[in-house]
Each structure stands twice: as C-alpha cells, then as structure tokens.
C-alpha cells in the first residue's frame, strides 16, 4: 500500500511539473559570441545570426570591447556571460581568431 501511494505521488508530481513547467527554450531568440583581445581591447571576431538588429558574423570586428558591449545593449542584446573572470582567458595562436601571443576572452550575448 505504501509503495502504491509513493508511486502515485511520484507520478502526480511528474505530471504537474510537466503541465505547469515553462520550457527552457521558450524565450531564446538568438545568441552572439564576441572574442575580445585583452591586449588591444578590441573585438577580433564575432559569431551570430543576421537577425534582431545584429548584422551577422564579423560585425563589430576592430571596435572597442566596451563600446561593443554598449552598442549591443542599446540594440536589445544582454550579456549573459562575460568570461573575463574565472580563468576563462586563453592565449592566441597561429590560425585562430585571437592574435598569436595575445590574451583573449569571450563575451556571450542573448537576445530576449
């Protein structure tokens, strides 16, 4: 009897969580990644869709990192990850977006 009651409670909890839960992807529209060169404080690469006011991959390259963040905010994009902290830096090498020998980090923006 206790097992049946526990199974019923578990099934009821699962059913209610599925019925009233909001899907995680419901409000996600688009994501843009920008790679910033910390040595020169410039954007060296961007990756994202041509949508929601963002011109597409490569837009903003050469601009100031702080200025790029402000312009993205004004266009309705919100930074969700600023990887300047937490040891998320890397050193550039030949053939990558980050210039060889420079320190780079990623900024991730979400359109909501």
Biopython code that builds the backbone (N, CA, C, O; Angstrom):
import numpy as np
from Bio.PDB.StructureBuilder import StructureBuilder

atoms = [
    (1, "UNK", "N", (0.813, -1.189, 0.000)),
    (1, "UNK", "CA", (0.000, 0.000, 0.000)),
    (1, "UNK", "C", (0.865, 1.265, 0.000)),
    (1, "UNK", "O", (0.571, 2.227, -0.709)),
    (2, "UNK", "N", (1.942, 1.251, 0.810)),
    (2, "UNK", "CA", (2.830, 2.412, 0.858)),
    (2, "UNK", "C", (3.528, 2.616, -0.480)),
    (2, "UNK", "O", (3.736, 3.748, -0.915)),
    (3, "UNK", "N", (3.888, 1.514, -1.127)),
    (3, "UNK", "CA", (4.554, 1.623, -2.434)),
    (3, "UNK", "C", (3.612, 2.214, -3.476)),
    (3, "UNK", "O", (4.022, 3.046, -4.286)),
    (4, "UNK", "N", (2.371, 1.795, -3.457)),
    (4, "UNK", "CA", (1.399, 2.332, -4.409)),
    (4, "UNK", "C", (1.177, 3.827, -4.170)),
    (4, "UNK", "O", (1.062, 4.602, -5.120)),
    (5, "UNK", "N", (1.119, 4.220, -2.920)),
    (5, "UNK", "CA", (0.938, 5.626, -2.582)),
    (5, "UNK", "C", (2.155, 6.450, -3.010)),
    (5, "UNK", "O", (2.010, 7.558, -3.527)),
    (6, "UNK", "N", (3.349, 5.906, -2.792)),
    (6, "UNK", "CA", (4.576, 6.597, -3.205)),
    (6, "UNK", "C", (4.651, 6.709, -4.720)),
    (6, "UNK", "O", (5.040, 7.752, -5.245)),
    (7, "UNK", "N", (4.284, 5.648, -5.427)),
    (7, "UNK", "CA", (4.293, 5.674, -6.892)),
    (7, "UNK", "C", (3.272, 6.678, -7.418)),
    (7, "UNK", "O", (3.551, 7.405, -8.371)),
    (8, "UNK", "N", (2.096, 6.723, -6.805)),
    (8, "UNK", "CA", (1.079, 7.687, -7.208)),
    (8, "UNK", "C", (1.554, 9.121, -6.973)),
    (8, "UNK", "O", (1.351, 9.989, -7.823)),
    (9, "UNK", "N", (2.180, 9.371, -5.835)),
    (9, "UNK", "CA", (2.692, 10.709, -5.525)),
    (9, "UNK", "C", (3.775, 11.124, -6.515)),
    (9, "UNK", "O", (3.818, 12.273, -6.954)),
    (10, "UNK", "N", (4.646, 10.184, -6.861)),
    (10, "UNK", "CA", (5.710, 10.487, -7.830)),
    (10, "UNK", "C", (5.120, 10.782, -9.204)),
    (10, "UNK", "O", (5.544, 11.724, -9.874)),
    (11, "UNK", "N", (4.154, 9.988, -9.623)),
    (11, "UNK", "CA", (3.516, 10.210, -10.924)),
    (11, "UNK", "C", (2.766, 11.535, -10.949)),
    (11, "UNK", "O", (2.804, 12.250, -11.950)),
    (12, "UNK", "N", (2.092, 11.862, -9.870)),
    (12, "UNK", "CA", (1.374, 13.129, -9.783)),
    (12, "UNK", "C", (2.337, 14.314, -9.830)),
    (12, "UNK", "O", (2.073, 15.300, -10.518)),
    (13, "UNK", "N", (3.435, 14.224, -9.112)),
    (13, "UNK", "CA", (4.447, 15.283, -9.117)),
    (13, "UNK", "C", (5.016, 15.476, -10.518)),
    (13, "UNK", "O", (5.168, 16.610, -10.973)),
    (14, "UNK", "N", (5.331, 14.388, -11.201)),
    (14, "UNK", "CA", (5.864, 14.469, -12.561)),
    (14, "UNK", "C", (4.842, 15.098, -13.505)),
    (14, "UNK", "O", (5.184, 15.970, -14.304)),
    (15, "UNK", "N", (3.604, 14.660, -13.413)),
    (15, "UNK", "CA", (2.555, 15.195, -14.287)),
    (15, "UNK", "C", (2.365, 16.688, -14.071)),
    (15, "UNK", "O", (2.240, 17.443, -15.035)),
    (16, "UNK", "N", (2.343, 17.117, -12.822)),
    (16, "UNK", "CA", (2.163, 18.544, -12.546)),
    (16, "UNK", "C", (3.360, 19.366, -12.985)),
    (16, "UNK", "O", (3.188, 20.486, -13.466)),
    (17, "UNK", "N", (4.566, 18.842, -12.835)),
    (17, "UNK", "CA", (5.749, 19.594, -13.259)),
    (17, "UNK", "C", (5.780, 19.742, -14.771)),
    (17, "UNK", "O", (6.229, 20.770, -15.276)),
    (18, "UNK", "N", (5.315, 18.741, -15.502)),
    (18, "UNK", "CA", (5.261, 18.848, -16.964)),
    (18, "UNK", "C", (4.133, 19.770, -17.415)),
    (18, "UNK", "O", (4.271, 20.487, -18.406)),
    (19, "UNK", "N", (3.037, 19.751, -16.701)),
    (19, "UNK", "CA", (1.893, 20.558, -17.091)),
    (19, "UNK", "C", (2.108, 22.049, -16.826)),
    (19, "UNK", "O", (1.646, 22.886, -17.601)),
    (20, "UNK", "N", (2.797, 22.384, -15.749)),
    (20, "UNK", "CA", (2.953, 23.782, -15.366)),
    (20, "UNK", "C", (4.358, 24.331, -15.566)),
    (20, "UNK", "O", (4.598, 25.506, -15.290)),
    (21, "UNK", "N", (5.273, 23.527, -16.031)),
    (21, "UNK", "CA", (6.647, 23.982, -16.242)),
    (21, "UNK", "C", (6.778, 24.772, -17.528)),
    (21, "UNK", "O", (6.104, 24.473, -18.514)),
    (22, "UNK", "N", (7.631, 25.768, -17.529)),
    (22, "UNK", "CA", (7.911, 26.558, -18.724)),
    (22, "UNK", "C", (9.102, 25.940, -19.438)),
    (22, "UNK", "O", (10.143, 25.726, -18.818)),
    (23, "UNK", "N", (8.974, 25.649, -20.719)),
    (23, "UNK", "CA", (10.122, 25.098, -21.445)),
    (23, "UNK", "C", (11.311, 26.058, -21.408)),
    (23, "UNK", "O", (11.128, 27.272, -21.499)),
    (24, "UNK", "N", (12.507, 25.532, -21.277)),
    (24, "UNK", "CA", (13.711, 26.354, -21.170)),
    (24, "UNK", "C", (13.981, 27.137, -22.443)),
    (24, "UNK", "O", (14.596, 28.202, -22.385)),
    (25, "UNK", "N", (13.545, 26.648, -23.571)),
    (25, "UNK", "CA", (13.829, 27.284, -24.840)),
    (25, "UNK", "C", (12.747, 28.273, -25.280)),
    (25, "UNK", "O", (12.837, 28.832, -26.373)),
    (26, "UNK", "N", (11.755, 28.492, -24.469)),
    (26, "UNK", "CA", (10.596, 29.277, -24.877)),
    (26, "UNK", "C", (10.930, 30.715, -25.249)),
    (26, "UNK", "O", (10.289, 31.263, -26.146)),
    (27, "UNK", "N", (11.888, 31.341, -24.613)),
    (27, "UNK", "CA", (12.155, 32.757, -24.856)),
    (27, "UNK", "C", (13.485, 33.009, -25.552)),
    (27, "UNK", "O", (13.835, 34.165, -25.793)),
    (28, "UNK", "N", (14.214, 31.993, -25.872)),
    (28, "UNK", "CA", (15.517, 32.162, -26.523)),
    (28, "UNK", "C", (15.310, 32.511, -27.984)),
    (28, "UNK", "O", (14.672, 31.762, -28.723)),
    (29, "UNK", "N", (15.852, 33.654, -28.403)),
    (29, "UNK", "CA", (15.712, 34.077, -29.785)),
    (29, "UNK", "C", (17.016, 33.911, -30.550)),
    (29, "UNK", "O", (17.022, 33.341, -31.641)),
    (30, "UNK", "N", (18.120, 34.397, -29.996)),
    (30, "UNK", "CA", (19.390, 34.314, -30.698)),
    (30, "UNK", "C", (20.541, 34.556, -29.721)),
    (30, "UNK", "O", (20.364, 35.165, -28.666)),
    (31, "UNK", "N", (21.710, 34.070, -30.095)),
    (31, "UNK", "CA", (22.918, 34.223, -29.283)),
    (31, "UNK", "C", (24.044, 34.735, -30.180)),
    (31, "UNK", "O", (24.191, 34.289, -31.318)),
    (32, "UNK", "N", (24.837, 35.673, -29.662)),
    (32, "UNK", "CA", (26.014, 36.193, -30.367)),
    (32, "UNK", "C", (27.220, 36.019, -29.472)),
    (32, "UNK", "O", (27.168, 36.340, -28.285)),
    (33, "UNK", "N", (28.308, 35.511, -30.032)),
    (33, "UNK", "CA", (29.589, 35.390, -29.328)),
    (33, "UNK", "C", (30.548, 36.421, -29.904)),
    (33, "UNK", "O", (30.608, 36.611, -31.119)),
    (34, "UNK", "N", (31.288, 37.078, -29.043)),
    (34, "UNK", "CA", (32.307, 38.035, -29.473)),
    (34, "UNK", "C", (33.607, 37.694, -28.754)),
    (34, "UNK", "O", (33.609, 37.442, -27.549)),
    (35, "UNK", "N", (34.713, 37.686, -29.496)),
    (35, "UNK", "CA", (36.025, 37.423, -28.906)),
    (35, "UNK", "C", (36.755, 38.752, -28.800)),
    (35, "UNK", "O", (36.917, 39.469, -29.788)),
    (36, "UNK", "N", (37.191, 39.068, -27.587)),
    (36, "UNK", "CA", (37.867, 40.327, -27.311)),
    (36, "UNK", "C", (39.351, 40.068, -27.030)),
    (36, "UNK", "O", (39.699, 39.188, -26.243)),
    (37, "UNK", "N", (40.207, 40.837, -27.677)),
    (37, "UNK", "CA", (41.650, 40.784, -27.437)),
    (37, "UNK", "C", (41.940, 41.731, -26.270)),
    (37, "UNK", "O", (41.792, 42.946, -26.403)),
    (38, "UNK", "N", (42.347, 41.183, -25.145)),
    (38, "UNK", "CA", (42.571, 41.991, -23.947)),
    (38, "UNK", "C", (43.784, 42.900, -24.089)),
    (38, "UNK", "O", (43.849, 43.946, -23.442)),
    (39, "UNK", "N", (44.743, 42.519, -24.923)),
    (39, "UNK", "CA", (45.945, 43.336, -25.087)),
    (39, "UNK", "C", (45.648, 44.643, -25.828)),
    (39, "UNK", "O", (46.238, 45.679, -25.523)),
    (40, "UNK", "N", (44.740, 44.591, -26.792)),
    (40, "UNK", "CA", (44.411, 45.791, -27.568)),
    (40, "UNK", "C", (43.015, 46.328, -27.248)),
    (40, "UNK", "O", (42.638, 47.394, -27.735)),
    (41, "UNK", "N", (42.244, 45.598, -26.434)),
    (41, "UNK", "CA", (40.871, 45.944, -26.065)),
    (41, "UNK", "C", (39.986, 46.117, -27.295)),
    (41, "UNK", "O", (39.160, 47.028, -27.353)),
    (42, "UNK", "N", (40.165, 45.235, -28.276)),
    (42, "UNK", "CA", (39.348, 45.283, -29.489)),
    (42, "UNK", "C", (38.681, 43.938, -29.746)),
    (42, "UNK", "O", (39.170, 42.889, -29.327)),
    (43, "UNK", "N", (37.565, 43.997, -30.436)),
    (43, "UNK", "CA", (36.863, 42.794, -30.866)),
    (43, "UNK", "C", (37.627, 42.216, -32.058)),
    (43, "UNK", "O", (37.868, 42.914, -33.043)),
    (44, "UNK", "N", (38.006, 40.936, -31.966)),
    (44, "UNK", "CA", (38.739, 40.303, -33.067)),
    (44, "UNK", "C", (37.875, 39.334, -33.865)),
    (44, "UNK", "O", (38.260, 38.940, -34.966)),
    (45, "UNK", "N", (36.713, 38.939, -33.336)),
    (45, "UNK", "CA", (35.799, 38.063, -34.074)),
    (45, "UNK", "C", (34.422, 38.107, -33.422)),
    (45, "UNK", "O", (34.299, 38.266, -32.207)),
    (46, "UNK", "N", (33.388, 37.964, -34.250)),
    (46, "UNK", "CA", (32.023, 37.808, -33.742)),
    (46, "UNK", "C", (31.350, 36.698, -34.532)),
    (46, "UNK", "O", (31.639, 36.485, -35.709)),
    (47, "UNK", "N", (30.456, 36.004, -33.867)),
    (47, "UNK", "CA", (29.726, 34.906, -34.490)),
    (47, "UNK", "C", (28.266, 35.015, -34.076)),
    (47, "UNK", "O", (27.959, 35.027, -32.884)),
    (48, "UNK", "N", (27.371, 35.093, -35.041)),
    (48, "UNK", "CA", (25.961, 35.189, -34.721)),
    (48, "UNK", "C", (25.116, 35.340, -35.961)),
    (48, "UNK", "O", (25.641, 35.506, -37.062)),
    (49, "UNK", "N", (23.803, 35.283, -35.791)),
    (49, "UNK", "CA", (22.886, 35.355, -36.931)),
    (49, "UNK", "C", (22.687, 36.780, -37.435)),
    (49, "UNK", "O", (22.940, 37.747, -36.716)),
    (50, "UNK", "N", (22.241, 36.894, -38.654)),
    (50, "UNK", "CA", (21.835, 38.188, -39.181)),
    (50, "UNK", "C", (20.370, 38.352, -38.806)),
    (50, "UNK", "O", (19.474, 38.054, -39.596)),
    (51, "UNK", "N", (20.142, 38.828, -37.594)),
    (51, "UNK", "CA", (18.773, 38.938, -37.084)),
    (51, "UNK", "C", (18.740, 39.856, -35.872)),
    (51, "UNK", "O", (19.755, 40.078, -35.212)),
    (52, "UNK", "N", (17.549, 40.388, -35.591)),
    (52, "UNK", "CA", (17.297, 41.170, -34.379)),
    (52, "UNK", "C", (18.257, 42.340, -34.222)),
    (52, "UNK", "O", (18.674, 42.646, -33.105)),
    (53, "UNK", "N", (18.614, 42.998, -35.314)),
    (53, "UNK", "CA", (19.478, 44.164, -35.256)),
    (53, "UNK", "C", (20.960, 43.858, -35.270)),
    (53, "UNK", "O", (21.776, 44.781, -35.272)),
    (54, "UNK", "N", (21.335, 42.578, -35.282)),
    (54, "UNK", "CA", (22.755, 42.223, -35.372)),
    (54, "UNK", "C", (23.070, 41.927, -36.833)),
    (54, "UNK", "O", (22.403, 41.091, -37.442)),
    (55, "UNK", "N", (24.083, 42.602, -37.417)),
    (55, "UNK", "CA", (24.359, 42.453, -38.845)),
    (55, "UNK", "C", (24.907, 41.082, -39.269)),
    (55, "UNK", "O", (24.911, 40.767, -40.459)),
    (56, "UNK", "N", (25.361, 40.274, -38.324)),
    (56, "UNK", "CA", (25.859, 38.947, -38.672)),
    (56, "UNK", "C", (27.302, 38.738, -38.280)),
    (56, "UNK", "O", (27.956, 39.641, -37.757)),
    (57, "UNK", "N", (27.796, 37.533, -38.538)),
    (57, "UNK", "CA", (29.162, 37.153, -38.192)),
    (57, "UNK", "C", (30.150, 38.147, -38.786)),
    (57, "UNK", "O", (30.063, 38.505, -39.961)),
    (58, "UNK", "N", (31.076, 38.581, -37.967)),
    (58, "UNK", "CA", (32.101, 39.539, -38.403)),
    (58, "UNK", "C", (31.762, 40.987, -38.075)),
    (58, "UNK", "O", (32.622, 41.860, -38.190)),
    (59, "UNK", "N", (30.544, 41.252, -37.673)),
    (59, "UNK", "CA", (30.136, 42.625, -37.354)),
    (59, "UNK", "C", (30.839, 43.093, -36.081)),
    (59, "UNK", "O", (30.924, 42.346, -35.106)),
    (60, "UNK", "N", (31.335, 44.307, -36.089)),
    (60, "UNK", "CA", (31.965, 44.877, -34.906)),
    (60, "UNK", "C", (33.437, 44.581, -34.764)),
    (60, "UNK", "O", (34.067, 45.071, -33.828)),
    (61, "UNK", "N", (34.009, 43.799, -35.656)),
    (61, "UNK", "CA", (35.432, 43.480, -35.565)),
    (61, "UNK", "C", (36.249, 44.764, -35.694)),
    (61, "UNK", "O", (36.036, 45.565, -36.604)),
    (62, "UNK", "N", (37.186, 44.941, -34.765)),
    (62, "UNK", "CA", (38.029, 46.136, -34.746)),
    (62, "UNK", "C", (37.532, 47.209, -33.795)),
    (62, "UNK", "O", (38.252, 48.168, -33.518)),
    (63, "UNK", "N", (36.314, 47.065, -33.291)),
    (63, "UNK", "CA", (35.783, 48.077, -32.377)),
    (63, "UNK", "C", (36.238, 47.811, -30.949)),
    (63, "UNK", "O", (36.698, 46.718, -30.620)),
    (64, "UNK", "N", (36.101, 48.827, -30.113)),
    (64, "UNK", "CA", (36.448, 48.746, -28.702)),
    (64, "UNK", "C", (35.517, 47.751, -28.005)),
    (64, "UNK", "O", (34.314, 47.755, -28.265)),
    (65, "UNK", "N", (36.050, 46.902, -27.128)),
    (65, "UNK", "CA", (35.236, 45.882, -26.448)),
    (65, "UNK", "C", (34.126, 46.503, -25.608)),
    (65, "UNK", "O", (32.989, 46.033, -25.651)),
    (66, "UNK", "N", (34.431, 47.547, -24.848)),
    (66, "UNK", "CA", (33.416, 48.208, -24.033)),
    (66, "UNK", "C", (32.357, 48.885, -24.886)),
    (66, "UNK", "O", (31.167, 48.818, -24.581)),
    (67, "UNK", "N", (32.793, 49.533, -25.951)),
    (67, "UNK", "CA", (31.853, 50.171, -26.865)),
    (67, "UNK", "C", (30.944, 49.159, -27.557)),
    (67, "UNK", "O", (29.767, 49.430, -27.794)),
    (68, "UNK", "N", (31.497, 47.995, -27.876)),
    (68, "UNK", "CA", (30.704, 46.934, -28.492)),
    (68, "UNK", "C", (29.630, 46.438, -27.527)),
    (68, "UNK", "O", (28.489, 46.198, -27.922)),
    (69, "UNK", "N", (30.013, 46.285, -26.246)),
    (69, "UNK", "CA", (29.036, 45.843, -25.250)),
    (69, "UNK", "C", (27.911, 46.867, -25.118)),
    (69, "UNK", "O", (26.744, 46.488, -25.016)),
    (70, "UNK", "N", (28.244, 48.155, -25.118)),
    (70, "UNK", "CA", (27.224, 49.207, -25.022)),
    (70, "UNK", "C", (26.306, 49.220, -26.240)),
    (70, "UNK", "O", (25.092, 49.364, -26.101)),
    (71, "UNK", "N", (26.879, 49.070, -27.428)),
    (71, "UNK", "CA", (26.046, 49.089, -28.633)),
    (71, "UNK", "C", (25.133, 47.870, -28.690)),
    (71, "UNK", "O", (23.999, 47.970, -29.160)),
    (72, "UNK", "N", (25.610, 46.723, -28.219)),
    (72, "UNK", "CA", (24.761, 45.532, -28.183)),
    (72, "UNK", "C", (23.619, 45.730, -27.178)),
    (72, "UNK", "O", (22.487, 45.317, -27.430)),
    (73, "UNK", "N", (23.924, 46.366, -26.038)),
    (73, "UNK", "CA", (22.894, 46.627, -25.036)),
    (73, "UNK", "C", (21.832, 47.576, -25.589)),
    (73, "UNK", "O", (20.639, 47.374, -25.364)),
    (74, "UNK", "N", (22.261, 48.598, -26.304)),
    (74, "UNK", "CA", (21.316, 49.556, -26.884)),
    (74, "UNK", "C", (20.442, 48.908, -27.948)),
    (74, "UNK", "O", (19.319, 49.352, -28.185)),
    (75, "UNK", "N", (20.956, 47.852, -28.598)),
    (75, "UNK", "CA", (20.183, 47.143, -29.621)),
    (75, "UNK", "C", (19.293, 46.058, -29.014)),
    (75, "UNK", "O", (18.627, 45.327, -29.747)),
    (76, "UNK", "N", (19.273, 45.947, -27.678)),
    (76, "UNK", "CA", (18.403, 44.988, -27.021)),
    (76, "UNK", "C", (19.033, 43.632, -26.741)),
    (76, "UNK", "O", (18.327, 42.680, -26.407)),
    (77, "UNK", "N", (20.346, 43.532, -26.872)),
    (77, "UNK", "CA", (21.070, 42.303, -26.557)),
    (77, "UNK", "C", (21.609, 42.445, -25.139)),
    (77, "UNK", "O", (22.059, 43.522, -24.747)),
    (78, "UNK", "N", (21.565, 41.371, -24.378)),
    (78, "UNK", "CA", (22.030, 41.405, -22.998)),
    (78, "UNK", "C", (23.154, 40.406, -22.812)),
    (78, "UNK", "O", (23.064, 39.260, -23.251)),
    (79, "UNK", "N", (24.212, 40.855, -22.156)),
    (79, "UNK", "CA", (25.356, 39.963, -21.943)),
    (79, "UNK", "C", (24.972, 38.921, -20.881)),
    (79, "UNK", "O", (24.524, 39.261, -19.786)),
    (80, "UNK", "N", (25.159, 37.669, -21.232)),
    (80, "UNK", "CA", (24.838, 36.606, -20.279)),
    (80, "UNK", "C", (26.095, 35.960, -19.715)),
    (80, "UNK", "O", (26.061, 35.370, -18.635)),
    (81, "UNK", "N", (27.197, 36.068, -20.436)),
    (81, "UNK", "CA", (28.468, 35.548, -19.927)),
    (81, "UNK", "C", (29.578, 36.499, -20.319)),
    (81, "UNK", "O", (29.797, 36.766, -21.501)),
    (82, "UNK", "N", (30.265, 37.000, -19.331)),
    (82, "UNK", "CA", (31.442, 37.844, -19.525)),
    (82, "UNK", "C", (32.598, 37.018, -18.996)),
    (82, "UNK", "O", (32.810, 36.936, -17.787)),
    (83, "UNK", "N", (33.342, 36.410, -19.901)),
    (83, "UNK", "CA", (34.346, 35.434, -19.497)),
    (83, "UNK", "C", (35.709, 36.063, -19.188)),
    (83, "UNK", "O", (36.747, 35.422, -19.350)),
    (84, "UNK", "N", (35.694, 37.333, -18.738)),
    (84, "UNK", "CA", (36.940, 37.958, -18.295)),
    (84, "UNK", "C", (37.351, 37.429, -16.931)),
    (84, "UNK", "O", (38.518, 37.525, -16.549)),
    (85, "UNK", "N", (36.401, 36.874, -16.200)),
    (85, "UNK", "CA", (36.698, 36.381, -14.855)),
    (85, "UNK", "C", (36.633, 34.856, -14.827)),
    (85, "UNK", "O", (36.114, 34.232, -15.752)),
    (86, "UNK", "N", (37.151, 34.277, -13.784)),
    (86, "UNK", "CA", (37.062, 32.833, -13.615)),
    (86, "UNK", "C", (38.076, 32.033, -14.401)),
    (86, "UNK", "O", (37.910, 30.826, -14.573)),
    (87, "UNK", "N", (39.127, 32.681, -14.884)),
    (87, "UNK", "CA", (40.172, 31.948, -15.589)),
    (87, "UNK", "C", (39.789, 31.481, -16.974)),
    (87, "UNK", "O", (40.340, 30.497, -17.467)),
    (88, "UNK", "N", (38.854, 32.168, -17.616)),
    (88, "UNK", "CA", (38.393, 31.740, -18.934)),
    (88, "UNK", "C", (39.156, 32.441, -20.068)),
    (88, "UNK", "O", (38.635, 32.564, -21.176)),
    (89, "UNK", "N", (40.357, 32.888, -19.805)),
    (89, "UNK", "CA", (41.189, 33.530, -20.818)),
    (89, "UNK", "C", (41.974, 32.464, -21.561)),
    (89, "UNK", "O", (42.173, 31.363, -21.047)),
    (90, "UNK", "N", (42.409, 32.775, -22.731)),
    (90, "UNK", "CA", (43.330, 31.894, -23.437)),
    (90, "UNK", "C", (44.308, 32.727, -24.241)),
    (90, "UNK", "O", (44.054, 33.894, -24.540)),
    (91, "UNK", "N", (45.421, 32.116, -24.585)),
    (91, "UNK", "CA", (46.453, 32.811, -25.347)),
    (91, "UNK", "C", (46.306, 32.440, -26.810)),
    (91, "UNK", "O", (46.202, 31.265, -27.162)),
    (92, "UNK", "N", (46.298, 33.457, -27.653)),
    (92, "UNK", "CA", (46.121, 33.233, -29.079)),
    (92, "UNK", "C", (47.279, 32.467, -29.691)),
    (92, "UNK", "O", (48.404, 32.490, -29.190)),
    (93, "UNK", "N", (46.972, 31.787, -30.788)),
    (93, "UNK", "CA", (47.987, 31.055, -31.535)),
    (93, "UNK", "C", (47.710, 31.221, -33.019)),
    (93, "UNK", "O", (46.648, 31.710, -33.403)),
    (94, "UNK", "N", (48.643, 30.825, -33.842)),
    (94, "UNK", "CA", (48.516, 30.985, -35.290)),
    (94, "UNK", "C", (47.267, 30.249, -35.790)),
    (94, "UNK", "O", (47.001, 29.116, -35.389)),
    (95, "UNK", "N", (46.518, 30.899, -36.657)),
    (95, "UNK", "CA", (45.352, 30.282, -37.261)),
    (95, "UNK", "C", (44.069, 30.404, -36.454)),
    (95, "UNK", "O", (43.057, 29.812, -36.829)),
    (96, "UNK", "N", (44.080, 31.151, -35.362)),
    (96, "UNK", "CA", (42.869, 31.335, -34.562)),
    (96, "UNK", "C", (42.435, 32.796, -34.623)),
    (96, "UNK", "O", (43.173, 33.650, -35.114)),
    (97, "UNK", "N", (41.229, 33.080, -34.120)),
    (97, "UNK", "CA", (40.716, 34.457, -34.126)),
    (97, "UNK", "C", (41.536, 35.363, -33.218)),
    (97, "UNK", "O", (41.689, 36.551, -33.501)),
    (98, "UNK", "N", (42.061, 34.811, -32.134)),
    (98, "UNK", "CA", (42.874, 35.589, -31.197)),
    (98, "UNK", "C", (44.310, 35.663, -31.728)),
    (98, "UNK", "O", (44.914, 34.625, -32.002)),
    (99, "UNK", "N", (44.868, 36.875, -31.878)),
    (99, "UNK", "CA", (46.233, 37.003, -32.405)),
    (99, "UNK", "C", (47.253, 36.243, -31.555)),
    (99, "UNK", "O", (47.127, 36.148, -30.334)),
    (100, "UNK", "N", (48.238, 35.722, -32.218)),
    (100, "UNK", "CA", (49.259, 34.916, -31.554)),
    (100, "UNK", "C", (49.949, 35.701, -30.441)),
    (100, "UNK", "O", (50.448, 36.804, -30.664)),
    (101, "UNK", "N", (49.970, 35.121, -29.241)),
    (101, "UNK", "CA", (50.631, 35.718, -28.092)),
    (101, "UNK", "C", (49.763, 36.653, -27.273)),
    (101, "UNK", "O", (50.145, 37.032, -26.165)),
    (102, "UNK", "N", (48.588, 37.040, -27.798)),
    (102, "UNK", "CA", (47.701, 37.931, -27.064)),
    (102, "UNK", "C", (46.750, 37.127, -26.169)),
    (102, "UNK", "O", (46.479, 35.955, -26.431)),
    (103, "UNK", "N", (46.253, 37.769, -25.119)),
    (103, "UNK", "CA", (45.258, 37.148, -24.240)),
    (103, "UNK", "C", (43.872, 37.538, -24.728)),
    (103, "UNK", "O", (43.620, 38.707, -25.017)),
    (104, "UNK", "N", (42.971, 36.563, -24.822)),
    (104, "UNK", "CA", (41.612, 36.824, -25.311)),
    (104, "UNK", "C", (40.578, 36.216, -24.374)),
    (104, "UNK", "O", (40.870, 35.297, -23.608)),
    (105, "UNK", "N", (39.372, 36.748, -24.451)),
    (105, "UNK", "CA", (38.240, 36.205, -23.706)),
    (105, "UNK", "C", (36.979, 36.359, -24.553)),
    (105, "UNK", "O", (36.971, 37.095, -25.539)),
    (106, "UNK", "N", (35.923, 35.666, -24.164)),
    (106, "UNK", "CA", (34.685, 35.658, -24.936)),
    (106, "UNK", "C", (33.575, 36.402, -24.189)),
    (106, "UNK", "O", (33.465, 36.315, -22.966)),
    (107, "UNK", "N", (32.767, 37.123, -24.938)),
    (107, "UNK", "CA", (31.549, 37.741, -24.444)),
    (107, "UNK", "C", (30.382, 37.053, -25.144)),
    (107, "UNK", "O", (30.403, 36.892, -26.364)),
    (108, "UNK", "N", (29.364, 36.645, -24.384)),
    (108, "UNK", "CA", (28.210, 35.963, -24.970)),
    (108, "UNK", "C", (26.961, 36.801, -24.699)),
    (108, "UNK", "O", (26.653, 37.128, -23.553)),
    (109, "UNK", "N", (26.253, 37.141, -25.770)),
    (109, "UNK", "CA", (25.067, 37.983, -25.701)),
    (109, "UNK", "C", (23.819, 37.175, -26.049)),
    (109, "UNK", "O", (23.861, 36.273, -26.885)),
    (110, "UNK", "N", (22.729, 37.507, -25.405)),
    (110, "UNK", "CA", (21.435, 36.842, -25.642)),
    (110, "UNK", "C", (20.402, 37.883, -26.047)),
    (110, "UNK", "O", (20.299, 38.941, -25.426)),
    (111, "UNK", "N", (19.649, 37.583, -27.077)),
    (111, "UNK", "CA", (18.528, 38.450, -27.475)),
    (111, "UNK", "C", (17.283, 37.884, -26.821)),
    (111, "UNK", "O", (16.881, 36.753, -27.094)),
    (112, "UNK", "N", (16.678, 38.680, -25.957)),
    (112, "UNK", "CA", (15.478, 38.157, -25.298)),
    (112, "UNK", "C", (14.298, 39.065, -25.495)),
    (112, "UNK", "O", (13.207, 38.773, -25.006)),
]
sb = StructureBuilder()
sb.init_structure("model")
sb.init_model(0)
sb.init_chain("A")
sb.init_seg("    ")
for serial, (resi, resn, name, xyz) in enumerate(atoms, 1):
    if name == "N":
        sb.init_residue(resn, " ", resi, " ")
    sb.init_atom(name, np.array(xyz, "f"), 0.0, 1.0, " ", f" {name:<3s}", serial, name[0])
structure = sb.get_structure()
